Amino acid sequence: MLARIILAYVLALPVLVGFTESGSGGHTIDVTMASTVPGYLQVFFDTGQALLLPEGKAELDKLATALVELDKQIPSEIAWVLRVDGHTDVRPINSPLFKSNWELSSARAISVVQYLVSLGVPAQRLVAAGFAEFQPLDTAPTEDAYKRNRRIELKLTER
């Protein structure tokens, strides 16, 4: 039921690249943010950083507007959440801020969640998760592959 209710919203969002519906009964929609599209690879974060760039904030502003509207439209008895997944490339990091890719990917997801909350998205509708380098889209040892793997993914699902 959740997938049917929110599918129109997901398809209408300009910041979203695509989706796949999964789960038993179609209860999860996976969405990859525009950061994986060529030309938009560094929209959200600089390499090795979790501070949102202005271009990333502009994209998240559009998403937040849709999520606030979505929250008004979905019946309150449906316990939906948006899981924000942070990913990194395979290269190790050891900076004063981040001792590992786990910390960096989690910090990126948390940055997105905090920003969405600041725009009025209900905090109880958001979850942050970090996946480090362990779910790559591209395993090639090239700069293009590294850029594809530094990404944010969203999953709309029931709690």
C-alpha positions in Angstrom: 0.0 0.0 0.0 2.8 2.4 0.9 4.4 2.0 -2.5 1.2 2.8 -4.3 0.6 5.9 -2.2 4.1 7.4 -2.6 5.0 6.2 -6.1 3.6 9.3 -7.8 5.6 11.6 -5.5 8.8 9.6 -6.1 8.5 9.8 -9.9 7.7 13.5 -9.8 10.9 14.5 -7.8 13.5 16.1 -10.1 16.3 15.2 -7.7 15.7 11.5 -8.1 17.4 9.4 -10.7 15.3 6.3 -10.6 13.8 3.7 -8.4 13.3 0.0 -7.9 10.4 -1.4 -6.0 11.3 -4.3 -3.7 10.2 -6.2 -0.7 7.3 -8.5 -0.1 4.1 -6.8 -1.2 6.0 -3.9 -2.6 6.7 -2.1 0.7 10.1 -0.6 -0.1 11.1 1.9 -2.8 14.8 2.3 -3.3 15.9 5.6 -4.8 19.4 6.8 -5.7 20.1 10.5 -5.5 21.4 12.6 -8.4 24.9 12.4 -6.9 25.5 9.3 -9.1 24.6 11.0 -12.4 27.6 12.1 -14.5 28.0 15.8 -14.0 26.4 15.7 -10.5 28.9 13.5 -8.9 30.1 16.1 -6.3 26.8 17.8 -5.7 26.4 16.8 -2.0 29.9 16.6 -0.5 33.6 17.4 -1.2 35.9 14.3 -1.1 36.5 13.2 2.4 33.9 15.6 3.9 30.4 15.4 5.4 29.5 19.1 5.1 26.7 19.6 2.6 27.7 21.8 -0.4 25.3 24.6 -1.5 24.4 22.6 -4.6 23.5 19.6 -2.5 21.4 21.7 -0.3 19.5 23.0 -3.3 18.6 19.5 -4.4 17.6 18.5 -0.8 15.4 21.6 -0.6 13.3 20.1 -3.4 13.2 16.7 -1.7 12.2 18.2 1.7 9.3 20.1 0.1 8.0 16.8 -1.4 8.5 14.9 1.8 6.6 17.5 3.9 3.8 17.2 1.4 4.0 13.5 1.4 3.7 13.3 5.1 0.5 15.3 4.9 -1.0 12.9 2.3 -0.1 9.5 3.7 -2.6 8.3 6.3 -1.1 8.6 9.8 -1.6 4.9 10.5 1.1 4.1 7.9 4.4 4.2 9.7 6.8 5.2 6.8 10.4 6.3 7.1 13.0 7.6 4.7 16.3 5.9 5.2 19.3 8.0 4.1 22.2 5.7 3.2 25.7 7.2 3.0 28.4 5.5 0.9 32.1 6.1 0.2 34.6 5.0 -2.3 37.0 2.2 -1.4 40.0 4.4 -0.6 40.8 4.4 3.1 40.4 7.6 5.0 42.1 8.6 8.3 41.6 12.3 8.9 41.2 14.3 12.2 37.5 14.2 11.6 37.0 10.7 10.3 39.0 7.6 11.3 37.3 5.3 8.8 34.9 5.2 5.9 32.2 4.0 8.3 32.5 7.3 10.2 32.5 9.3 7.0 29.5 7.5 5.4 27.5 7.8 8.6 28.4 11.5 9.0 27.2 12.2 5.5 23.9 10.4 6.1 23.5 12.3 9.4 24.2 15.6 7.6 21.4 14.9 5.1 19.0 13.9 7.9 19.8 17.0 10.0 19.3 19.3 7.0 16.0 17.7 6.1 14.8 18.1 9.7 15.8 21.8 9.6 13.5 22.2 6.5 10.5 20.7 8.4 10.7 17.0 7.5 9.5 15.2 10.7 12.5 13.6 12.4 10.5 10.5 13.2 10.3 9.9 9.4 14.1 9.8 8.9 16.8 7.2 9.5 20.5 7.7 8.9 22.7 4.7 7.9 26.4 4.4 6.9 27.6 1.7 4.6 31.3 2.8 4.1 32.8 1.3 1.0 31.1 -2.0 1.2 28.2 -1.6 -1.3 30.0 -0.2 -4.4 28.1 0.5 -7.6 31.4 0.2 -9.6 34.4 -1.8 -8.5 36.8 -0.4 -11.1 39.9 1.3 -9.6 39.3 4.5 -11.5 38.4 8.1 -10.4 35.0 7.7 -12.2 34.2 4.6 -10.2 35.2 6.3 -7.0 32.9 9.2 -7.8 30.0 6.9 -8.5 30.5 5.1 -5.2 30.5 8.3 -3.1 26.8 8.7 -3.0 23.6 9.1 -1.0 20.8 6.7 -1.5 17.3 6.9 -0.1 14.9 4.2 0.8 11.2 4.9 1.4 9.8 2.1 3.5 7.5 1.1 6.3 9.0 0.9 9.8 
